[in-house]
Amino acid sequence: MTYEYLFLGMVGVVLLAMLVGAAAGRTASIQKGFAVCLLTAVLGAGLAYRLTQGGADAGYAPLLAAAAGLFGLMISFSASLVSRRVLARRRKAA
């Protein structure tokens, strides 16, 4: 396995999760924001599985997919909670 591809893949997961989390923080409720984050994490895990399945490291595909999904879910939901708090403080100050 080339570590450069693994590193770039995780950078992509983090960037996508931060963007999705910032957008999910603007939803009407925390449950809807979590649903958006969960959907994105499942899609990201599926994409990670599909991209690693065909290479020489196909044995690691389920592990990498689970890691990408959980990592993306954790980061995106955390970013949505922070975004929700920042927006609430801005509305309160205005």
C-alpha positions, -999 to 999 in steps of 0.1 A, spaced: 0 0 0 14 34 -8 10 57 21 7 87 -1 -26 76 -15 -38 67 20 -28 101 33 -45 120 4 -76 99 8 -79 108 45 -73 145 36 -102 142 12 -124 127 39 -115 155 64 -122 182 38 -155 167 28 -165 162 64 -157 198 74 -177 211 45 -207 188 52 -205 196 89 -206 234 82 -237 229 60 -254 205 84 -251 230 112 -276 252 93 -303 225 94 -335 229 114 -326 204 141 -297 184 155 -313 152 143 -315 164 107 -279 176 109 -269 141 122 -288 125 94 -270 146 68 -236 137 84 -245 100 86 -256 99 49 -223 115 39 -203 91 61 -220 61 45 -214 74 10 -178 81 19 -173 46 33 -188 31 2 -165 52 -20 -135 42 0 -144 5 -2 -149 8 -40 -116 26 -46 -96 1 -25 -113 -30 -36 -96 -33 -70 -60 -28 -60 -34 -51 -45 -45 -42 -10 -81 -54 -15 -79 -73 18 -78 -40 37 -109 -26 19 -134 -32 47 -111 -18 73 -103 13 53 -140 18 45 -150 15 82 -122 39 92 -132 65 66 -169 63 75 -164 66 112 -137 93 109 -159 113 85 -190 109 108 -171 121 138 -156 151 121 -187 162 102 -210 159 132 -185 178 154 -183 205 128 -221 207 126 -223 212 164 -197 239 163 -214 256 134 -247 255 152 -232 271 183 -215 298 163 -247 306 144 -267 307 177 -242 332 192 -243 354 161 -281 355 162 -281 362 199 -256 391 195 -275 406 166 
